[in-house]
């Protein structure tokens, strides 16, 4: 879609819009915040302030409205607000649990979501509590039924040059957004993988238990691989076009399990995976790791403009590709689910020229999503004046800019 088309198709909802948006956000003892409450409407949100003021902490709080470990992948106890010189590990339960509470506007009406941390009764087992409309739910996976969030942080700028693990996690987050059951499959696969390795390291000869674990790995692992392949295929349709600013991209998930799925039905792939796991027991025991499975698969991204693998592109091209992936994912969810996800874009304007920054704003406004953006220079966001809500962040205090 061309930039002119985007600017004329502005669909961002007004304060009474029916998309997904946060209308009230409260952070309690979360990172640098003692108690912070924000009242909002459905428009994009711009947070500006000096480095270290607490902007990213707000985005991290929002990232806990969906299943997972948040945009920093932090341990629960690390997030608790600390007084100067305080050792948080010395605190005894129930001392100062953190919390994030939000009133969300959704196409199905308002919903209240709360989540937070409590130290376990033994002081060791940390617990994450999730409430929906005041009722405690058994699993944080329920959050995916209400909220869809994508984020982009400066740490992700190295996504294409790091090892394959961060790219797999990035892809899995994309899958979670359209298939909430994916989290359970990944968890079951990872648990079976760890248990199998524990038995192999211990020299266990319990063939039946090993076979049972490998059966779980085969069934869940093939399902994980199939879901990843499906999302990359669907997302590829939204990434094929080059706007002239953000490049077109091609995606591929590469690994033996994915190859087996390409050659035949899922049941046949499961059988091949079981056989491969049984044959690799000796080698896996010697190496101390499982050598085959979707935990080893690689997400490959190619820049369609120059034909290069993302890892070989310039830093600027990699940044543009990453933004293209996030925007393409948001367009895909908006088309398939009827509602655009929330986007959390940390320091997004810092390394974009005016042309790409203008194109990004046009894309955001065209999505009709509530997009949260942070930056140190408020002037970079001037094109959004009157079309976004602005807040100043200083010393862990958020103030609306009127």
KADABEL-V854472 format. One record per pair of residues at least 4 apart in sequence whose ideal C-beta (glycine too) atoms are under 7 Angstrom apart, sorted by the first residue. I is the first residue (numbers start at 1). GAP is how many residues later the second one is. D is the distance in Angstrom with one decimal. If there is no record, write none. Layout:
i: {I:I}
gap: {GAP:GAP}
d: {D:D}
This chain:
i: {1:1:1:2:3:3:3:3:4:5:6:6:6:7:9:10:10:11:11:12:12:12:12:12:13:13:13:13:13:14:15:15:17:17:18:19:19:19:19:19:20:20:20:20:20:20:20:20:20:21:21:21:22:22:22:22:22:23:23:23:23:24:24:24:24:24:24:25:25:25:26:26:27:27:27:27:28:28:28:29:29:29:29:29:30:30:30:30:30:30:31:31:31:31:32:32:32:32:33:33:33:33:34:36:38:40:40:41:42:42:43:43:43:44:44:44:44:44:44:45:45:45:45:45:46:46:46:46:46:46:47:47:47:47:47:47:48:48:48:48:48:49:49:49:49:49:50:51:53:53:53:54:54:54:55:55:56:56:56:57:58:59:59:59:59:59:59:59:60:60:60:61:62:62:62:63:63:63:63:63:64:64:64:65:65:65:65:65:65:66:66:66:66:67:67:67:67:67:67:69:69:70:71:71:71:74:74:76:76:76:77:77:77:79:79:80:80:80:80:81:81:82:82:91:91:92:93:93:93:93:93:94:94:97:97:97:98:98:99:99:100:100:101:102:103:103:104:104:104:104:104:105:106:106:107:107:111:111:111:112:112:113:113:113:113:114:115:115:115:116:117:117:118:118:119:119:120:120:120:120:128:129:130:130:130:130:131:131:131:132:132:137:141:141:141:143:144:144:145:148:148:148:149:149:149:150:150:150:150:150:151:152:152:152:152:152:152:152:153:154:154:156:157:157:158:159:159:159:159:160:160:160:160:161:162:164:164:165:166:167:167:168:168:168:169:170:171:171:171:172:172:172:174:174:174:175:175:175:175:175:176:176:176:177:177:178:178:178:179:181:182:182:183:184:185:185:185:185:186:186:187:188:188:188:189:189:189:189:189:190:191:192:192:192:192:192:193:193:193:193:193:194:195:195:196:196:196:196:196:196:197:197:197:198:199:199:199:199:200:200:200:201:201:206:207:208:209:210:211:212:213:214:214:214:214:215:215:216:217:217:217:218:218:218:218:218:219:219:220:221:221:221:221:221:222:222:222:222:222:222:222:223:224:224:225:225:225:225:225:225:226:226:226:227:228:228:229:229:229:229:230:231:232:232:232:232:234:235:235:235:235:235:236:236:236:238:238:238:239:239:239:239:239:240:241:242:242:242:242:243:245:245:245:246:246:246:246:246:247:247:247:247:247:247:248:248:249:249:249:249:249:249:249:250:250:251:251:252:253:253:253:254:254:254:254:255:255:255:255:256:256:257:257:257:257:257:257:258:258:259:260:260:260:261:261:264:264:266:267:268:269:270:271:272:273:274:275:276:276:277:280:280:280:281:282:283:283:284:284:284:287:292:300:301:301:302:302:302:302:303:303:303:303:303:303:308:308:310:310:313:313:313:314:315:316:317:318:319:319:320:320:321:322:323:323:324:325:326:326:327:327:328:329:330:330:330:330:330:330:331:331:332:333:333:333:334:334:334:340:340:340:341:342:342:342:343:343:343:344:345:345:345:346:347:347:348:348:349:349:349:349:350:352:352:352:353:354:355:356:357:357:358:358:359:360:361:361:361:362:363:364:364:365:373:375:375:384:390:391:391:391:391:392:392:393}
gap: {4:5:242:241:4:240:356:359:4:4:356:357:360:355:357:355:356:355:357:31:32:353:356:375:4:5:6:29:355:28:26:27:4:25:89:23:320:321:349:350:84:86:127:128:319:320:321:322:350:21:84:349:18:40:80:82:348:17:80:81:82:13:14:15:16:78:79:13:15:77:11:75:6:9:34:73:7:70:71:5:51:52:67:69:27:31:49:51:68:70:26:29:48:50:22:25:49:364:21:24:48:363:47:362:360:5:349:348:63:328:344:345:346:320:326:327:329:340:344:325:327:343:344:346:327:335:338:342:344:345:8:11:325:327:344:346:327:328:330:344:345:4:6:343:344:345:326:325:340:341:342:4:339:342:319:338:4:290:318:4:4:4:12:92:285:287:313:315:10:11:12:39:87:282:310:7:8:86:88:281:6:36:51:35:37:48:78:82:84:77:78:81:83:73:74:76:77:109:116:4:5:4:80:82:273:4:5:41:50:52:11:40:49:19:38:8:16:18:37:15:17:4:6:4:5:31:25:26:27:28:30:24:25:19:20:21:18:19:15:17:15:16:13:11:7:9:6:7:9:42:43:5:5:40:231:232:21:22:35:21:22:19:30:33:34:17:13:14:15:13:9:11:9:11:4:7:4:5:6:7:12:7:7:10:12:13:4:5:6:5:10:5:39:42:43:4:32:36:35:29:185:193:192:193:195:176:179:180:191:193:193:4:170:171:174:193:194:196:193:192:193:166:162:165:4:7:8:11:163:141:150:151:158:150:4:4:134:4:4:4:132:4:129:131:4:4:4:57:128:4:10:14:57:61:155:4:7:52:53:56:4:6:7:156:164:53:155:158:48:4:4:45:4:4:4:35:38:39:4:38:4:4:28:32:4:28:31:32:35:4:4:4:21:24:25:28:4:24:97:100:102:4:4:18:4:14:17:18:21:94:4:87:93:4:5:7:10:11:81:84:85:84:87:4:4:4:4:4:4:4:4:4:60:63:64:4:59:4:4:60:76:4:52:55:56:59:4:51:4:4:36:52:72:73:4:35:39:44:47:48:51:4:4:70:4:32:33:36:69:72:4:35:40:4:4:25:4:24:29:32:4:4:4:19:20:21:98:4:16:93:94:97:4:14:15:90:93:94:9:10:12:85:89:8:7:5:6:62:63:116:110:111:114:74:77:78:81:113:56:57:58:73:74:77:56:57:52:53:54:55:72:75:76:52:54:48:50:48:5:44:46:4:43:44:46:39:41:42:43:4:36:4:12:16:36:37:40:4:39:4:4:9:12:5:8:4:5:4:4:4:4:4:4:4:4:4:4:4:16:15:4:11:12:4:4:4:8:5:6:7:4:4:9:9:20:5:6:7:8:4:5:7:10:14:18:4:5:8:11:4:5:8:4:4:4:4:4:4:32:4:36:4:4:4:37:4:4:4:17:4:36:4:4:4:10:11:13:37:39:4:36:4:4:7:8:5:6:33:27:28:29:28:27:28:30:26:28:29:28:26:27:28:28:27:28:12:25:8:26:31:32:25:4:5:8:4:4:4:4:4:23:4:25:4:4:4:22:23:4:4:5:7:22:8:5:6:4:11:7:8:9:10:7:9:5}
d: {5.0:5.9:6.9:6.9:6.5:6.9:5.7:5.5:6.6:6.0:4.1:6.2:4.2:5.3:5.5:4.8:6.4:6.5:3.9:6.1:7.0:5.3:4.9:6.8:1.8:6.4:4.9:4.4:5.8:6.6:3.7:6.0:6.9:4.1:5.5:6.3:5.4:6.2:5.7:6.7:6.9:5.6:7.0:6.6:5.1:7.0:6.8:6.0:6.8:4.1:5.0:3.9:5.7:6.9:5.2:6.0:6.6:5.6:4.8:7.0:5.3:6.9:6.9:5.7:6.9:6.6:4.1:4.6:6.9:5.2:4.7:4.4:4.4:4.7:5.0:5.9:5.4:6.4:4.4:6.6:6.1:4.3:5.0:4.6:6.8:5.5:6.2:6.5:4.6:6.2:3.9:6.9:5.9:6.3:4.7:5.7:6.7:4.1:6.5:6.6:6.7:5.4:6.4:5.7:5.9:6.5:6.4:6.4:6.6:5.8:6.7:5.4:5.3:6.0:6.4:4.4:6.8:6.5:4.1:6.7:4.6:6.7:5.5:6.9:5.3:4.8:6.3:5.2:4.8:7.0:4.7:6.2:6.9:4.7:5.2:5.4:5.5:6.8:4.2:6.1:7.0:3.7:5.7:5.9:3.6:5.3:6.3:6.3:4.5:5.3:6.6:6.5:5.3:4.6:4.0:4.9:6.2:5.4:6.5:6.6:6.8:6.4:6.3:6.8:4.5:5.6:5.9:6.6:5.3:5.5:5.6:4.6:6.8:5.9:6.5:4.4:4.2:6.3:5.9:6.3:5.1:5.1:5.3:7.0:5.9:5.8:6.3:4.8:6.4:5.3:6.3:5.3:4.8:4.7:5.2:5.4:5.7:6.7:5.5:4.5:6.6:6.1:4.8:5.7:6.6:4.6:5.6:4.2:4.4:5.9:6.3:6.9:5.5:5.4:6.6:5.3:5.9:5.1:6.7:6.8:6.7:4.8:5.5:4.0:6.4:6.6:6.6:3.9:7.0:6.6:6.2:6.1:7.0:5.5:5.3:4.5:5.5:5.1:6.5:3.5:5.4:6.5:4.4:5.2:6.1:5.7:6.7:5.1:6.2:6.5:6.5:5.8:5.9:6.3:6.8:5.5:6.6:6.2:5.3:5.1:6.5:5.9:6.8:6.5:7.0:4.2:6.5:6.6:4.8:5.4:6.3:6.0:5.0:6.1:5.9:6.2:5.9:3.3:6.1:5.7:6.2:6.5:5.2:4.9:6.8:6.4:6.2:5.4:6.9:5.5:6.3:4.5:6.1:5.4:6.5:5.7:6.2:3.7:6.4:5.0:5.9:3.7:5.7:4.8:6.4:5.5:5.8:6.0:5.3:5.4:3.8:5.9:6.6:6.9:5.1:5.1:6.8:6.6:4.4:6.3:5.3:6.4:6.1:7.0:5.1:5.7:6.1:6.3:6.2:6.4:4.0:5.0:5.2:5.6:5.2:6.0:4.6:6.5:6.2:6.4:4.1:6.2:6.5:6.3:6.6:6.9:6.5:5.7:4.9:6.4:6.8:6.2:5.5:6.9:5.3:5.5:4.5:5.1:6.0:4.9:6.6:5.5:5.7:5.6:6.3:6.7:6.4:6.4:5.6:6.4:6.3:5.1:6.2:6.2:6.2:5.0:5.0:5.2:6.2:5.8:6.3:6.4:6.4:4.7:6.2:6.0:4.1:5.1:5.7:6.4:6.3:6.1:4.7:4.0:4.7:6.9:6.5:6.0:5.6:6.8:6.4:6.3:6.6:5.4:6.4:6.4:4.4:6.5:6.8:6.9:6.1:7.0:6.0:6.3:3.9:6.6:6.6:5.9:6.1:5.7:4.0:6.6:6.6:6.2:6.1:6.4:6.5:6.2:6.3:6.8:6.4:6.2:5.6:4.3:6.4:6.4:6.5:5.8:5.1:6.3:6.5:6.2:4.5:4.2:4.6:7.0:6.6:5.8:6.3:6.4:6.1:6.1:5.3:5.0:6.1:6.2:6.9:5.4:4.9:5.0:6.2:6.4:6.5:4.8:6.3:4.4:5.3:6.0:4.6:6.7:6.3:5.9:6.2:6.5:6.4:5.0:6.3:5.7:6.0:6.4:6.4:5.8:6.1:4.2:7.0:5.6:6.1:6.0:6.3:5.9:6.1:5.5:6.3:6.4:5.4:4.2:5.0:4.8:6.0:4.4:7.0:6.3:4.4:5.4:5.7:5.5:4.1:6.3:5.7:6.8:6.3:5.5:4.0:5.4:5.8:4.1:6.7:6.6:5.3:6.2:4.5:5.8:6.0:5.9:3.7:6.6:5.7:6.6:6.5:6.0:5.7:5.6:6.5:4.4:5.8:6.9:5.9:4.4:5.1:5.6:5.8:6.5:6.5:4.7:5.7:6.4:6.1:3.4:6.5:6.4:5.8:6.6:6.4:6.1:6.6:5.3:6.9:6.5:6.2:6.5:6.9:3.8:4.9:6.5:5.0:4.2:6.7:6.4:6.7:6.5:6.3:6.5:6.5:6.2:6.3:6.4:6.3:6.1:5.3:7.0:5.1:5.4:6.1:6.2:6.5:6.0:6.3:6.6:5.3:5.7:6.7:6.6:6.8:4.0:6.3:7.0:7.0:5.6:6.7:7.0:5.1:6.2:5.3:6.0:5.9:4.6:5.3:6.0:5.5:3.7:5.1:6.7:6.9:6.6:6.5:6.2:6.4:6.5:6.3:6.3:6.7:6.5:6.7:6.1:6.6:5.9:6.3:6.5:6.9:6.4:5.2:6.3:6.5:6.2:5.7:5.7:6.1:5.7:6.3:6.3:6.9:6.0:5.3:6.6:5.1:6.6:3.9:6.1:4.6:5.7:3.7:6.5:6.4:5.3:7.0:5.8:4.3:7.0:5.0:6.4:6.9:4.8:5.2:5.8:6.1:6.9:5.4:5.6:4.9:4.2:6.9:6.8:4.4:4.4:6.6:6.8:6.1:6.5:6.3:6.6:6.6:6.4:6.4:6.4:6.3:6.3:5.4:6.0:6.1:6.5:6.8:4.8:6.3:7.0:5.8:6.5:4.0:4.0:5.2:6.5:5.6:6.2:4.9:5.4:5.4}
